[in-house]
């Protein structure tokens, strides 16, 4: 089984006997008038990639409490939820193992890890030349590979990783300066430490 980024989308596919689509941080309810669009986008994406299963890697909803609207919006949509810190009142898994891949939301540290960690929660972005955009992070931590997923909901606030550390246990322990960064369109931007230098240069030019 292997992991592949869906070009142009904040989504992964695990390819093996099944095609498993993974997205993180939908935050339904953040801006209510776009909730249905977010759900429809996920449905369409699952159909487009021929997904056999869909995994939502935490923070399906934005409200910390129970929100009936979420259940109503997703009533006819089959998915597996790996619960995030916003998913109180919803049924789901704390973590999920699929082959060598260990899927967690990222707000707590699990007792055990697989060889390949996939996390959400951090909402990573990059800030360059006055523009901030969502990105992927690919790296290694404690001899295992790591993928940090961008938020599926483009209206979520994000953390520019070349300016400050994102949220989550991983970033409290991981020196991610050597991790690689890519845009949603799969353009490799380089290592985080080099992007910090570029960001500093940008600020100097603006002064």
C-alpha positions, 0 to 999 in steps of 0.5 A: 500500500502506498500514499499519494497526494491528490493533485490540486486537493488537500487529500490523500489516497492510500492505494492497495486492495482498496482506494482509501481517500483521506481528508482532515479538518473540515470544520463544518459549522465554521461558516455555515452557509458554505457547509453544504458546499464542503460536503458536496466537494468531498462527495464529488472528490470521493467519486472522482478518485473512485474511493472505496472508503473515506477517512476524515482525519479529525475535526469534522465539525467546528463546534466543540459541542454536539451539532445536529446539522453535521449528522443531517448534512452527512446522513447519506455519506459513508465515512470513517471518522478519526476523532479530533478535538472538535468532535465531541458528541460524535462516534469515531476512532481515536486512531486508525491503523491501515497497513503501515500507516498510522492515522491520528488527528494530532491533538494528542500523543498516542502510545504507539506509532506505526512506520508511517504517521499521517496527521491533521490538526496543524492546518499548515500553510506557508507565507511568502511574498505577502501571500499565505497558502495551504501546504503539505509537510513531508518529513521524518520523525523518530525514524518514521515517515510523517505526512502533515495534511492541510485543512480541507476547509479553505476558510480555516485559519492556518499556521504559516510554518515558516513563521511559527510552530503549528499546534499539536504534540508532533510540533512540540517534539519534532525539529521539522526544519528539514521537512519538505513542503509542497503546495496543493498543486504538488509544487515542491517548495523546499525545506522549511528552514530554507523557506524561513530564510526566504520569508525573512528576505521578504520582510526586509524587502518590504521595510 
